[in-house]
Amino acid sequence: MTQTPQASHAGPRPPEGDWLGTPYLSFQRQGPIAVCTIDRPEARNAMTPAMYFGIRYAVGHVNQDPDLAGLLITGTGDVFAPGGDMTGGGGADDWITFGAALGMDITPFDALRTSGKPIVAAVNGLCQGGGMQIALCSDLSVVSERATFRVPELFRGYADTYYSHMLARLIGPVRTRDLMFTGRVLSAQEALDWGLVTRVVPHDDLLEVARDLLAQSCRTAPRARNVIKSSIDNYLGLYDRIGMTSSLMDAEAREGVRAFKERRSPNWVHPELRTEGRL
């Protein structure tokens, strides 16, 4: 039986049933597998705090439901997720409200890393910021040949220590500096070659391969699998949450979002190095 979110809900309310608390996420049951789809095409799947929390809730929901064996996360169209919505609906300081929310345990990253049931990210397209972190924190990431990856946080004015810590563990400090200091775009094949994703597949095969890999993972012994998962999580270790939370509230973050909204280089960029449009 397939269930879709109760889109008729009006106003903020706690999640109930398979409703994830926002119309921009759907939760579907496909036999023993749950599929959470990021679906906000009008904003290119930019993530609101409610969307981040909804994914976190979906992880817990699957873990508590004996009828579900694992979770698949994907996006719509040509975008998986670009990270947090920096455009807001009002003034330039909207990002500060969002930044404060990020320090309130609404993000799903740790929940993904510690989930007792397997999680597979099916990355269908553009993947950056918090969206790329979702893919990295999932157990497996199956990636469309069309997907691209980017870590643009330093161009937005804040220090994402989750990225600097995890990337250094996964790909080493040299490539971490390359990604974070240049904001370069990685192709799907480069991400695979660097060890950032599990495998790259033809776009039309993405969901089928992702479901197959999730099913295979769900067949492994749960307690033994989680011992291995715990060992890997210990290797990845903790990040500087205090420093990151402080950075999210800093003046550079305010200027970063102003520059993003105004489609210009931030004022910390030397005048001779500024470019047209957003960095």
Backbone hydrogen bonds in HBPLUS format (Angstrom, degrees):
<---DONOR---> <-ACCEPTOR-->    atom                        ^
c    i                          cat <-CA-CA->   ^        H-A-AA   ^      H-
h    n   atom  resd res      DA  || num        DHA   H-A  angle D-A-AA Bond
n    s   type  num  typ     dist DA aas  dist angle  dist       angle   num
A0007-ALA N   A0005-PRO O   2.94 MM   2  5.56 123.6  2.26 110.2  93.8     1
A0009-HIS N   A0006-GLN O   3.09 MM   3  6.09 174.8  2.09 130.5 131.9     2
A0019-TRP N   A0016-GLU O   3.02 MM   3  5.47 156.5  2.08 138.4 139.2     3
A0039-ASP N   A0024-TYR O   2.79 MM  15  4.93 171.9  1.80 152.5 150.2     4
A0026-SER N   A0037-THR O   3.08 MM  11  5.21 153.2  2.15 138.1 146.5     5
A0037-THR N   A0026-SER O   3.03 MM  11  5.21 151.3  2.11 135.1 144.2     6
A0028-GLN N   A0035-VAL O   2.94 MM   7  5.13 164.4  1.97 142.3 147.3     7
A0035-VAL N   A0028-GLN O   2.80 MM   7  5.13 158.1  1.84 149.7 156.8     8
A0030-GLN N   A0033-ILE O   2.75 MM   3  5.22 172.3  1.75 174.7 173.9     9
A0033-ILE N   A0030-GLN O   3.25 MM   3  5.22 164.2  2.27 116.4 117.4    10
A0069-ALA N   A0032-PRO O   2.63 MM  37  5.37 171.2  1.64 155.2 156.1    11
A0034-ALA N   A0070-GLY O   3.07 MM  36  6.36 172.1  2.08 156.2 158.3    12
A0072-LEU N   A0034-ALA O   2.83 MM  38  6.18 155.6  1.89 157.0 165.4    13
A0036-CYS N   A0072-LEU O   2.80 MM  36  6.17 163.5  1.83 168.7 173.2    14
A0074-THR N   A0036-CYS O   3.03 MM  38  6.48 157.3  2.08 158.7 164.2    15
A0038-ILE N   A0074-THR O   2.86 MM  36  6.26 164.5  1.88 149.5 152.7    16
A0043-ALA N   A0040-ARG O   3.00 MM   3  5.76 157.8  2.05 123.3 129.8    17
A0045-ASN N   A0040-ARG O   2.87 MM   5  4.45 166.9  1.89 132.3 129.3    18
A0044-ARG N   A0041-PRO O   3.12 MM   3  4.75 166.6  2.14 106.2 105.3    19
A0046-ALA N   A0043-ALA O   3.00 MM   3  5.58 156.4  2.06 117.7 124.4    20
A0047-MET N   A0083-GLY O   2.82 MM  36  5.65 177.2  1.82 146.9 147.4    21
A0085-ASP N   A0047-MET O   2.80 MM  38  5.19 150.0  1.89 139.6 134.4    22
A0051-MET N   A0048-THR O   2.98 MM   3  5.09 122.4  2.33  99.8 114.7    23
A0052-TYR N   A0048-THR O   3.01 MM   4  6.40 160.5  2.05 158.5 163.6    24
A0053-PHE N   A0049-PRO O   2.91 MM   4  6.17 165.0  1.93 152.2 156.4    25
A0054-GLY N   A0050-ALA O   2.80 MM   4  5.92 146.6  1.91 137.8 148.1    26
A0055-ILE N   A0051-MET O   3.05 MM   4  6.37 151.6  2.14 150.6 155.5    27
A0056-ARG N   A0052-TYR O   3.14 MM   4  6.47 159.9  2.19 147.1 152.9    28
A0057-TYR N   A0053-PHE O   2.74 MM   4  6.04 155.7  1.80 153.2 160.6    29
A0058-ALA N   A0054-GLY O   2.86 MM   4  6.08 150.8  1.94 142.2 150.3    30
A0059-VAL N   A0055-ILE O   3.09 MM   4  6.40 153.3  2.17 149.6 154.9    31
A0060-GLY N   A0056-ARG O   3.27 MM   4  6.64 163.9  2.29 150.0 153.0    32
A0061-HIS N   A0057-TYR O   2.78 MM   4  5.96 154.7  1.84 153.0 161.5    33
A0062-VAL N   A0058-ALA O   2.97 MM   4  6.16 158.9  2.02 150.4 153.8    34
A0063-ASN N   A0059-VAL O   3.10 MM   4  6.32 161.7  2.14 148.0 153.3    35
A0064-GLN N   A0060-GLY O   3.05 MM   4  6.20 138.2  2.23 143.6 153.6    36
A0065-ASP N   A0062-VAL O   3.23 MM   3  5.25 151.9  2.31 102.0 110.2    37
A0068-LEU N   A0065-ASP O   3.12 MM   3  5.62 167.5  2.14 117.9 121.9    38
A0071-LEU N   A0118-PRO O   3.00 MM  47  6.47 159.8  2.05 155.0 161.2    39
A0120-VAL N   A0071-LEU O   2.94 MM  49  6.44 156.6  1.99 156.8 164.3    40
A0073-ILE N   A0120-VAL O   2.91 MM  47  6.34 158.2  1.96 155.4 161.5    41
A0122-ALA N   A0073-ILE O   2.76 MM  49  5.97 168.9  1.77 162.0 165.7    42
A0079-VAL N   A0076-THR O   3.22 MM   3  5.97 165.6  2.25 139.6 142.4    43
A0126-LEU N   A0078-ASP O   3.01 MM  48  6.45 152.5  2.09 143.2 135.1    44
A0080-PHE N   A0126-LEU O   2.92 MM  46  5.56 155.2  1.98 136.6 144.8    45
A0081-ALA N   A0126-LEU O   3.31 MM  45  6.54 140.4  2.48 147.1 157.2    46
A0128-GLN N   A0081-ALA O   3.12 MM  47  6.59 161.3  2.16 150.8 154.6    47
A0094-ASP N   A0091-GLY O   3.19 MM   3  5.89 158.9  2.24 121.6 122.7    48
A0096-ILE N   A0093-ASP O   2.98 MM   3  5.42 139.6  2.14 109.8 120.1    49
A0097-THR N   A0094-ASP O   3.05 MM   3  5.36 124.2  2.37 104.4 117.6    50
A0098-PHE N   A0094-ASP O   3.17 MM   4  6.58 157.8  2.22 148.8 155.2    51
A0099-GLY N   A0095-TRP O   2.60 MM   4  5.83 157.7  1.65 152.5 159.9    52
A0100-ALA N   A0096-ILE O   2.87 MM   4  6.03 154.8  1.93 144.3 150.2    53
A0101-ALA N   A0097-THR O   3.08 MM   4  6.33 150.7  2.17 141.5 149.4    54
A0101-ALA N   A0098-PHE O   3.05 MM   3  5.01 114.5  2.49  92.7 108.8    55
A0102-LEU N   A0098-PHE O   3.04 MM   4  6.39 141.4  2.19 146.7 157.1    56
A0103-GLY N   A0100-ALA O   3.10 MM   3  5.47 150.6  2.19 106.7 115.3    57
A0104-MET N   A0101-ALA O   2.99 MM   3  5.24 156.9  2.04 119.6 119.6    58
A0112-LEU N   A0108-PRO O   2.87 MM   4  6.09 152.3  1.95 159.3 167.7    59
A0113-ARG N   A0109-PHE O   3.05 MM   4  6.36 160.1  2.09 149.8 155.1    60
A0114-THR N   A0110-ASP O   3.02 MM   4  6.16 146.0  2.14 146.0 154.2    61
A0139-ASP N   A0119-ILE O   2.92 MM  20  5.35 126.1  2.22 132.1 147.0    62
A0140-LEU N   A0119-ILE O   3.30 MM  21  6.75 150.8  2.39 149.6 156.0    63
A0121-ALA N   A0140-LEU O   2.90 MM  19  6.33 161.9  1.94 156.1 158.3    64
A0142-VAL N   A0121-ALA O   2.83 MM  21  6.17 152.2  1.91 165.0 174.2    65
A0123-VAL N   A0142-VAL O   2.81 MM  19  6.16 145.9  1.92 158.4 166.5    66
A0144-SER N   A0123-VAL O   2.90 MM  21  6.10 170.5  1.91 171.1 168.1    67
A0127-CYS N   A0148-THR O   2.89 MM  21  5.88 138.4  2.06 145.6 158.5    68
A0150-ARG N   A0127-CYS O   3.27 MM  23  6.81 134.7  2.49 140.1 147.1    69
A0131-GLY N   A0128-GLN O   2.92 MM   3  5.18 130.6  2.17 148.1 139.1    70
A0129-GLY N   A0150-ARG O   3.28 MM  21  6.84 144.9  2.41 149.1 158.0    71
A0132-MET N   A0129-GLY O   3.12 MM   3  5.48 123.1  2.46 105.0 117.5    72
A0133-GLN N   A0129-GLY O   3.15 MM   4  6.53 150.1  2.25 145.3 154.4    73
A0134-ILE N   A0130-GLY O   3.00 MM   4  6.25 145.0  2.13 141.6 149.8    74
A0135-ALA N   A0131-GLY O   3.22 MM   4  6.57 155.4  2.28 142.7 148.4    75
A0136-LEU N   A0132-MET O   2.90 MM   4  6.20 157.0  1.96 148.8 155.3    76
A0137-CYS N   A0133-GLN O   2.93 MM   4  6.03 149.1  2.03 145.7 153.2    77
A0138-SER N   A0134-ILE O   3.10 MM   4  6.21 125.0  2.41 140.2 152.6    78
A0198-THR N   A0141-SER O   2.96 MM  57  5.09 138.6  2.13 132.8 144.8    79
A0199-ARG N   A0141-SER O   3.40 MM  58  6.92 152.5  2.48 155.3 156.7    80
A0143-VAL N   A0199-ARG O   2.93 MM  56  6.16 164.9  1.96 158.9 163.7    81
A0201-VAL N   A0143-VAL O   2.87 MM  58  6.16 157.6  1.92 159.6 164.5    82
A0147-ALA N   A0144-SER O   3.00 MM   3  5.33 165.1  2.02 114.7 119.6    83
A0145-GLU N   A0201-VAL O   2.98 MM  56  5.77 126.9  2.27 162.6 161.4    84
A0149-PHE N   A0186-LEU O   2.86 MM  37  4.95 153.3  1.93 143.2 150.2    85
A0186-LEU N   A0149-PHE O   2.77 MM  37  4.95 167.7  1.78 149.6 153.5    86
A0155-PHE N   A0152-PRO O   2.92 MM   3  5.55 142.8  2.06 121.5 132.0    87
A0156-ARG N   A0153-GLU O   2.88 MM   3  5.06 147.4  1.99 104.4 115.2    88
A0164-SER N   A0160-ASP O   3.21 MM   4  6.61 166.5  2.23 148.0 151.2    89
A0165-HIS N   A0161-THR O   2.98 MM   4  5.87 156.6  2.04 138.2 144.1    90
A0166-MET N   A0162-TYR O   2.96 MM   4  6.04 170.6  1.97 150.7 153.6    91
A0167-LEU N   A0163-TYR O   2.80 MM   4  5.62 164.5  1.82 154.7 160.1    92
A0168-ALA N   A0164-SER O   3.33 MM   4  6.02 152.1  2.41 124.5 132.0    93
A0169-ARG N   A0165-HIS O   3.26 MM   4  6.52 148.4  2.36 142.1 150.0    94
A0169-ARG N   A0166-MET O   3.13 MM   3  5.18 120.9  2.50  95.7 110.2    95
A0170-LEU N   A0166-MET O   2.96 MM   4  6.23 152.3  2.04 148.9 157.3    96
A0171-ILE N   A0167-LEU O   2.73 MM   4  5.67 176.5  1.73 161.5 162.8    97
A0172-GLY N   A0168-ALA O   3.07 MM   4  4.25 132.3  2.31 106.3 114.9    98
A0176-THR N   A0172-GLY O   3.10 MM   4  6.19 146.7  2.22 143.7 153.8    99
A0177-ARG N   A0173-PRO O   2.94 MM   4  6.06 160.4  1.98 146.7 150.1   100
A0178-ASP N   A0174-VAL O   3.10 MM   4  6.37 154.4  2.17 141.7 149.3   101
A0179-LEU N   A0175-ARG O   2.94 MM   4  6.18 165.7  1.96 151.7 153.6   102
A0180-MET N   A0176-THR O   2.92 MM   4  6.06 172.3  1.92 156.2 158.7   103
A0181-PHE N   A0177-ARG O   2.79 MM   4  5.41 159.9  1.83 143.8 150.3   104
A0182-THR N   A0178-ASP O   3.29 MM   4  5.78 151.5  2.37 131.7 138.7   105
A0183-GLY N   A0179-LEU O   3.07 MM   4  5.43 136.6  2.27 125.2 135.8   106
A0191-ALA N   A0187-SER O   2.95 MM   4  6.20 160.8  1.99 152.1 157.4   107
A0192-LEU N   A0188-ALA O   3.01 MM   4  6.29 148.7  2.11 144.6 153.1   108
A0193-ASP N   A0189-GLN O   2.86 MM   4  6.12 162.0  1.90 149.5 154.6   109
A0194-TRP N   A0190-GLU O   2.87 MM   4  6.04 147.1  1.98 149.8 158.4   110
A0196-LEU N   A0191-ALA O   2.85 MM   5  5.17 159.6  1.89 168.8 163.3   111
A0195-GLY N   A0192-LEU O   3.03 MM   3  5.14 150.6  2.12 102.9 112.2   112
A0205-ASP N   A0202-PRO O   2.86 MM   3  5.39 149.7  1.95 117.7 127.5   113
A0206-LEU N   A0203-HIS O   3.17 MM   3  5.34 166.4  2.19 111.3 115.5   114
A0209-VAL N   A0205-ASP O   2.97 MM   4  6.08 171.4  1.98 167.9 170.3   115
A0210-ALA N   A0206-LEU O   2.90 MM   4  6.07 162.1  1.93 154.1 160.0   116
A0211-ARG N   A0207-LEU O   2.91 MM   4  6.02 160.1  1.95 146.1 151.0   117
A0212-ASP N   A0208-GLU O   2.99 MM   4  6.21 158.4  2.03 146.4 152.7   118
A0213-LEU N   A0209-VAL O   2.94 MM   4  6.18 163.1  1.97 155.0 158.7   119
A0214-LEU N   A0210-ALA O   2.95 MM   4  6.11 155.5  2.01 146.0 153.3   120
A0215-ALA N   A0211-ARG O   2.84 MM   4  6.05 159.9  1.88 150.9 156.4   121
A0216-GLN N   A0212-ASP O   2.94 MM   4  6.23 156.3  2.00 147.7 154.1   122
A0217-SER N   A0213-LEU O   2.96 MM   4  6.18 158.8  2.01 146.4 152.0   123
A0218-CYS N   A0214-LEU O   2.91 MM   4  6.14 148.1  2.01 147.7 156.9   124
A0219-ARG N   A0216-GLN O   3.14 MM   3  5.32 149.4  2.23 101.5 110.7   125
A0220-THR N   A0217-SER O   3.22 MM   3  5.65 162.5  2.26 110.5 115.8   126
A0225-ARG N   A0221-ALA O   2.78 MM   4  5.79 161.0  1.81 161.8 168.5   127
A0226-ASN N   A0222-PRO O   2.99 MM   4  6.13 154.6  2.05 146.9 153.1   128
A0227-VAL N   A0223-ARG O   3.10 MM   4  6.41 136.6  2.30 141.0 152.1   129
A0227-VAL N   A0224-ALA O   3.18 MM   3  5.17 130.0  2.44  95.0 108.2   130
A0228-ILE N   A0224-ALA O   3.23 MM   4  6.60 158.4  2.27 150.0 154.5   131
A0229-LYS N   A0225-ARG O   2.85 MM   4  6.18 155.6  1.91 146.5 154.6   132
A0230-SER N   A0226-ASN O   2.85 MM   4  5.89 153.2  1.93 137.3 144.0   133
A0231-SER N   A0227-VAL O   3.02 MM   4  6.26 151.9  2.10 143.0 150.5   134
A0232-ILE N   A0228-ILE O   3.00 MM   4  6.32 158.5  2.04 152.5 157.5   135
A0233-ASP N   A0229-LYS O   2.88 MM   4  6.08 157.5  1.93 147.8 154.6   136
A0234-ASN N   A0230-SER O   2.91 MM   4  6.10 152.7  1.98 146.6 153.3   137
A0235-TYR N   A0231-SER O   3.16 MM   4  6.44 146.4  2.27 139.4 148.1   138
A0235-TYR N   A0232-ILE O   3.10 MM   3  5.06 119.1  2.49  92.9 108.0   139
A0236-LEU N   A0232-ILE O   3.01 MM   4  6.40 153.5  2.08 149.2 156.2   140
A0237-GLY N   A0233-ASP O   2.96 MM   4  6.26 155.1  2.02 148.7 155.4   141
A0241-ARG N   A0239-TYR O   2.95 MM   2  5.75 120.5  2.32 112.2  95.7   142
A0244-MET N   A0240-ASP O   3.13 MM   4  6.32 157.5  2.19 144.2 150.7   143
A0245-THR N   A0241-ARG O   2.89 MM   4  6.01 165.7  1.92 153.6 157.1   144
A0246-SER N   A0242-ILE O   3.04 MM   4  6.22 160.1  2.09 148.2 153.6   145
A0247-SER N   A0243-GLY O   3.01 MM   4  6.18 153.1  2.08 142.9 150.4   146
A0248-LEU N   A0244-MET O   3.02 MM   4  6.28 147.5  2.12 148.7 156.8   147
A0249-MET N   A0246-SER O   3.17 MM   3  5.48 145.6  2.30 104.3 113.7   148
A0250-ASP N   A0247-SER O   3.08 MM   3  4.99 164.3  2.11 106.2 111.0   149
A0253-ALA N   A0250-ASP O   3.06 MM   3  5.44 129.0  2.33 105.0 117.4   150
A0254-ARG N   A0250-ASP O   3.33 MM   4  6.81 150.5  2.42 144.4 152.4   151
A0255-GLU N   A0251-ALA O   2.98 MM   4  6.30 161.7  2.01 153.4 157.7   152
A0256-GLY N   A0252-GLU O   2.76 MM   4  5.88 149.1  1.85 142.2 152.0   153
A0257-VAL N   A0253-ALA O   3.09 MM   4  6.31 155.3  2.16 146.8 150.4   154
A0258-ARG N   A0254-ARG O   3.11 MM   4  6.36 156.0  2.17 144.8 152.0   155
A0259-ALA N   A0255-GLU O   2.91 MM   4  6.09 165.7  1.93 154.3 157.6   156
A0260-PHE N   A0256-GLY O   3.00 MM   4  6.16 152.3  2.08 139.2 147.3   157
A0261-LYS N   A0257-VAL O   2.91 MM   4  6.10 166.1  1.93 151.0 153.7   158
A0262-GLU N   A0258-ARG O   2.88 MM   4  6.03 151.8  1.96 147.8 156.4   159
A0263-ARG N   A0259-ALA O   2.86 MM   4  5.77 102.4  2.48 136.0 151.7   160
A0264-ARG N   A0259-ALA O   3.03 MM   5  5.11 161.5  2.07 141.6 146.9   161
A0263-ARG N   A0260-PHE O   3.25 MM   3  5.09 158.7  2.30  98.5 104.4   162
A0269-VAL N   A0266-PRO O   3.14 MM   3  5.89 166.2  2.16 119.9 124.3   163
A0273-LEU N   A0270-HIS O   2.76 MM   3  5.27 158.0  1.80 123.0 130.8   164
